Amino acid sequence: MQRTQSPVLSRLARLNPTAVFLAALALVLVGLFAPGPAGGVLLLVLAGVLVWLMSVTWPVQAPATRMLRLVMLTLLIAVALAKLMVG
């Protein structure tokens, strides 16, 4: 492990990508279908984790990938805030 690499990232790298995708999908679906503020808070927590992961992996991503990730993150935050405003 490199000195600059955190133990959390090395642990994440060992996880099964399919399982991580399915877990994230399940969290998004629960957040979307949970009533009111509970769903919005869950989506904001997920967005916070994604912001951290994006900030760590930003230097190694292609510009097109960066743009797509920013668009998806913006949509996730917009949906979360809409759920908080309605609830």
Stockholm file with secondary structure:
# STOCKHOLM 1.0

chainA/1-87         MQRTQSPVLSRLARLNPTAVFLAALALVLVGLFAPGPAGGVLLLVLAGVLVWLMSVTWPVQAPATRMLRLVMLTLLIAVALAKLMVG
#=GR chainA/1-87 SS CCTTSCHHHHHHHTSCHHHHHHHHHHHHHHHHHSCHHHHHHHHHHHHHHHHHHHHHHGGGSCHHHHHHHHHHHHHHHHHHHHHHHHC
#=GC SS_cons        CCTTSCHHHHHHHTSCHHHHHHHHHHHHHHHHHSCHHHHHHHHHHHHHHHHHHHHHHGGGSCHHHHHHHHHHHHHHHHHHHHHHHHC
//
